[in-house]
Amino acid sequence: MKHNFILVLFAAVAMVKPLAERPNFILCMADDQGWGDTGYNGHPILKTPVMDEMARSGLRFDRFYSAAAVCSPTRGSVMTGRNPNRFGCFAWGYTLRPQEITIAETLKKAGYTTGHFGKWHIGSMRADGAASPGNSGFDDWFSSPNFYENSPLFSHNGQVIETDGESSHVTTALALDWIANAAKRDQPFLAVIWFGNPHSPHVAVEKYKKMYADQPDGAAHFYGEITAMDAALGELRKGIRKLGVADNTVLWYCSDNGAIPRGSTGGLRARKGSLYEGGIRVPAIIEWPARIKSNRITNMNGNTSDIYPTLLELAGATMPKNQPVLDGTSLVPLLNGKAMRREKPMGFWTYQAKGRGRKSRAMLEVLRQEQLAGNQKPAEPEGQIDRQYPTDTLPGHTTWIDGDYKLHRLPVKKNKGEFAYELYHLGNDPGEQQNLLGNNEKLAKRVARMKTGLAAWQKSVVKSLNGGDYR
């Protein structure tokens, strides 16, 4: 169970709208799909007809970002609306901090039923895990500790189950069954569907692999996984239409980070793991037929930390009392067709930390054997931060995006503790090839302002990391 004081924070959540008028939410996320890994972004080979259709009919983001350049931190940002460094989720395999307030907890308090399906990767798969889906606000969950392949094992509310079929379709089928039950009860729902594809190793089923028979075997598997995920997304859209809930359902699709080496950045610089555009700019589309009645394309900056405040506003719920610092901002004005430019800058920070390996099937097999033997071990502690981080060194690569300008603060490898800066205009130079820093007096005031803003934000992040939000 969560700490009792967290429950007190939720007392301020107000039910402004009647339940029947509240939109449903489906948050879909790919695992390692790059900016260029869609047909609508110009891939010459890959087939993504469903995503292409969504991009033609919904709200398409051309400058949407993952809050981090790798998976677990980005997922934490979706749950909390906060930069993941604020709660110590520095790299893959790190977890939520149990004290964090999640979107599932907040919406559940506001009358929603909540379900998680697929990759979790920010906590335990054991029911008693401090950062398991169940202890992070989800009523029902069919989850995997990390990426997963075909016919995966899942933890259903802590109990290991077997599945049979292509991984994305299995995940969607479980979600649709759950959504159908929520629809029967006329209860608004939050369904978080996090696919395991196209993370390596790439193992496409024959139906989708043969669509790329003219490609090398490795590429055929990679493309086949994405096309299978695209088809599963199509089944999801068809399913909610059949259930009669599509019109008032916000379906938000994106990826957790930029392209892997086999994938496509669409010409952006660098890849997964980097804070250059190729590592954090990701495909993103929102469908909501009741509100988004015709296609729109936006160049407004957005990122995965915006999901939390956006959904709360759409649900008519106020922020919990003593809500910790948010990095995201509500995109409701954009959905309403009013906002054209983001006022709040966006900060990104790769804190220097090694990832933690988590092999899904092996971990779930261990749990299953414990359960079969009737001797399940308690979950190990997770998410606790037992040290204080310095506020003066601020290590690692950081970036600050303010409008069209992006400032990089990069460690100088030869001189420990020193940093170099780069500045790019993303509107004119999305590939980040022309560093604008130098003898440009016109930009001097802007650069000074951005450096100041970035430094203040980093110190705020460390304050949160050191527990300042919960004292």
N, C-alpha and C positions, 0 to 999 in steps of 0.2 A: 504493500500500500504506500501511497505517497505520504509525505509528511503532512500532519494535520494543518500546519499553517498555510500550506498551499491551498487547501480547500477554502480557507478564509478569504484568499485573494479573489476567488471566483464569485463572492457574494455580490460584487458590484456589476456582474454581467446582467444587463437588462434585456428583457424580451420586449423589444419595441414592436416588432411585427408579429401578427398571428402565425402560428406554425405553418398553416396551410399556404401562406403567401411567401414563405422563405424559399429561396432557391436551393436546390441540391448542388453538391459539389463532387466532382470526380477529378482527382489529381493524378495524371499519368506521367511517368518519367521513364525514359530510356536509360540504359547503362552504357555510357561511352559512345553515344551517337554524336558525331561532329557536326559543325555548322553546315558543311557541304554534303552531309550524308542524307540528302533528300532529293527527290526529283525536282521539287519546286525551287530549290536553290541551285539548280543547274547541273546536277550530277549526270554525266553522260551515259551511265550504264545502269545505275541503281533504279529499281522500280518501287515507288512509294505512292501508289494511286490514291490511297485513303488520305494520307497527309497532304497530298497535292490538292485534293478536293477540299479538305478543311482549310487550307491556305487560301483557296479561292472563295470560300463562303464565310469564313469567320474573321477574327481579328488576328492578323499575322504580325508578329514582332520581327523586325529586322535588326534590332539591337537589344536582344535579351541575353542576360548573363547568368551563369551559375555563380553562386556566391563564393565558390572555391574552385580550384583547378582539378580536384579529385572528388571521389564519390561521397564518402561518409560526411564530410563537412557540409557539402551542399544539401544533403538530406536533412541534416540538423537545422540548416537555415530555413528550410521549408516548414519544419515543425514549429520553429520558434519565432521567426521573423527577425532573427539576430545573426550577426556575423558569427560563424562557428568558433572563432578564437575566444569569444566572450565566455564560452562554457568549456573550453579546453578540448574541442573536437578538431585537432590540428591536422589529421591526415586519415587515410583509410584505416578502418578498424577501430578508430576511437568512437566513444559513445556520447550520448546525451548526458548531461549532468542531471541527476534525479530531481533537483530543485527547479529545473526549467519548466516554464508553463508552455504547453504545446497547443497547437491549433485544435487537435482532437479533444483535449481536455476542455478548452474554452467553448467549443461548439457543442460538446456533450452537455455542458452545464446550461447552455442556451436552448436545449431541447432536441438536439440532433442525435441520431444514432450514427456510430462511427465504425468503420472497418478498414483493415489494412490487408493488402494482398501482394505477395511477391517479396522482393528484396527489402530488407530492413537495414542492416549494416550500421546501426547506431545503438545497438544494445543486444541483450540476451534473448534467446529463444525459449528460455525456461520461464514458466509462469511467475516464479518468484523473483525473477531478475529485476533489479531496480530500474533499468531502462528498457525493459521488454515492451512490446507494443501494448500489452494489457495494462502495464503500469505507466504508460504514456498516453492514456486516454482512449484506447480503442476497445469497443465493446466486443468485437469479434476480429480474429486475425488468423490468416493463413500465410505464414511468413517464413522467410529464409534468412539465415544470418549474413549472407553475402550473395554474389551472383550465383546463378544455378543454370543447369542444362535441362535437356528434355526429360520427361517423366520424373520431375524432382520430388524429393521429400520436402514436406512443409511442416512447420509447427502450427497446429490448430489450437490456439489458446493454450499452448504449452504441451500439447500431446502430439507426437510425431505421427504423420499420416503419409501414405503413398499416393502418388498420382500417376496418370498414364497419358502421355501425349506430348505434343510440341509445347515447349515451356510457356511461350506467351499466350497460347490459346488456353492452356490449363489455367493460367492465372486469371484470364478474362472470364472463363466459364465460372470459376468460383466466385468472382466478384459479381457477375450477373445474377447468380442464384441468390446472393445476399441482398443485392439491390431489389430484386423482385419481392423479397420478404418485407423490405422497408416500404416499398410502394404499396403493398397490400395494407399496411398499417397507416398509410398516409402520413408517414413520419419523414421529415426532411433528413437527408443523409449526407455524410462525408465518406466517400470511398477513395482511399489512397491506393493506387495501382502502380507499383514500381516493378517494371520488367527486369529480367536478368540479362537481356540482350541489348546490344551486340558485344558484350564483354567477352574477351577470350577465355577459354578456347572456343573457337567457332565450330559449332556442330549443327548445321542446318538439316532438317528432315528432307527426304528426297523430293517431295512435292515442290519445295521452294528452291532447293539447290539446282534442280534440273532447269530452272528458268534462266540459269547462268552457265549453261553447258559449254559456251564458247569461252569461258574465263578459266584461268588457272584454278586448281582445286581449292586452294586456300581462300582466294577471292570469292569463289562460288559459295563457299560456306558462310563467309562474312556477309555478302550481299543477301544470301538466302535467309539468314537470321533477321536482318532488318526488314525484308519483305514479309516474313512470317509475322513479325511484330506489327507491321503496318496492317496486315490482314486481320490480326487479333483486335486491333484498334477499330477496324471496320465492323467486326462482330459486336464489339461493345456499343458502337453508335447505333447499329441496327437493333440491338437488344433493348436499349433504353427507349428507342422509338416505339418498339412493339409494346413495351410496358406503359407507354403513354406519359413518360416523365422527361422526355428529351427537351421539350420546349423550355422548361423551367430548370434545366440542369446546366450548370457552368462546367464545361469540360475543358480542362487546362492541360495542355501537353507540352513537355519540354525534355531536355536531356540534363544529366547531372554534371557534365563537364565536356570539354572539347574533344576533338578527334584523337583516336589512337593512331599509331603509325600506318595501319592498313586503311584507315578511314580518310575522309576528306575534310579539310578546313575551308574549302571553297576559296582558297587563295589567301586566307588570313595567316598571320605569322605565328609559328610554333604550334604546339599541340598540348594534349592532356598533361597536366603537371606544371604548366607555365601560365603566368598571368598576362602574357601577350594575348591578343585577341583569339588566336586559334585554340587556346587552352580554356577559355571561359565564355566565349560567345557561342550560344547554342540555339538550335531550332526551338521555336515556341509559338503556339497557336492557342487561341481561346475560341470555343464555340459556345454560344448561348442564344438560341433562336429567339427567345422572348425579348431579348435586349439588343443583340447584335443581328440586325435583320438583313444586312448586306455586307459584302466584303469591305474590309478596311486593312490598310497596311500602315504600320506606324514605325517611325524612326526614333520614337521616344525611348530613352534608356529605361530598362527595367531589369530586375534580377529576382532570384528565387526567394530572397528575404521579403519581397513585397507580397508574397502569397498570403501570409498570415494576416497582416492588417487589411488586405483587400477582402478576404473572405469574411472577416469579422464585420466589416462595414456592410457588405452585401447581405449578411445574415441579420442585420439590425441589432447586433450585440455590441455593447460598449466594452472597452478594454477592462480587464480585471483591475481591481484596486492594487496599487503598488506594482503595476506592470513594469518589469525591468526594461532597460533601454532597448529600443528597437532600432535596427538599421534599415528595415524596410519601410516603405511608404505605401499608402493605399493607392491603387490604380483605378479606383472606381470612376473618377472624373474621365479617365481615358476611355473606359468602357462606355461611359455616357456620351462620348464624342466631344468632350469639352477640352480636355488637357492636350496641349501640343508639345510641352517641354517639361522635363522633370526639374523641379526646383532643388531637390535634395541630392547632393553629390553621393556617389557610391564609392565605398572603400573596399579593397580586396587585400588580403594579407596572407602570404604563405609563411607561416611560422615554421622555424626549422625543427622538424620532428620526423622520425622514421615511422612509416606505416606499420600496422599490425596485421599479420596474415590471419585470415579466417576462412577455412575451407568448409563450405556449406554442408556438402553431403557427409563428410567425415564427422563434423560436429553433430549433425542431426542423427547420424547412425549411432554415435556414442549415447546420445540421449535416448534413442529408441531402445537400445539394449538395456539401459538402466531401467526403463519403464517396463520392458518385458520381464525383467528379473524382479520387479517390484522393489527396487532399491535405488530410487532416483536421488541423486546428490543435490544439495542446495546450490543455487546459483552463486557464482563468485561475485564479490563486490565489484561495482563498476561505476565509472563516472565521477568518483570523488577526486577532488583536487587537494592535495596535501602539502602544497608548497606555495610560496609567494613568488611571483614573477617580477623581474626588475622593470622599472618604468623609464630607465634612462638609456638602455641599450637598444631596445626595439629591433630585434634581429629579423632577417629575412627580407624577401622581395615584397614590396607593397605597391599598390597603384591607387590612384584617385581620379575618378571620372566625373567631370563637371561639364555638363552639356556636351559639346563636340570635343573637348580637350581631355586628354588622358596623360596624367603625370606618373612616371615610374620612379620609384626609389629603390635602387639596386645595390646590394652589397658589393664592395670592391674586394675581389678574391685575394689580391696580393697584400692589401692593407686592412687587416681585421678591424672592424669597428667603424670603417669609413664607408660612405655611400655616394653613388653617382646618380644623377637624375637625367631622365629623358622625357621629352614632351612631344605628343603627337596630336594632330587634328584628325579625329576619326571620320569626320564627314568627307574631308578631302583625301585622307590617307588611311583607309581602314586596314591596310596591310602593315602599318607602322614601319615605314621605310625611311621617312624623312624626319629626323630629330630636329625639332624647332628651337631647342635651347642653344644659346650662343649670344651673339651680339645683336639681339633683337629687342630694342628698347620698348617697342610697342607691347611686347608680351611680358615685360619685366614685372609689372604690377600683378598681372594674372598669375604668373608663376609664383610670386611671393605669397599671394593669397592662397593658392592651392597648396603650397608647402605648409603653410600655417594650418590650413584646414586638415590636411593629412596628419600632421603631428598631433593635433588636438584629438582627432578621432582615434589614433593609435593609443594614446594615453587613456582615453575613455574605455577602449577595449580591454586594456590591461587592468584597469580598475574593476571591470566586470569579472575578468578572469580571476582576480584575486578575491572575489567574493563580495565586492562592494555593493552589488545589487540586492544582496539578501541579508544585509546587516541591520 
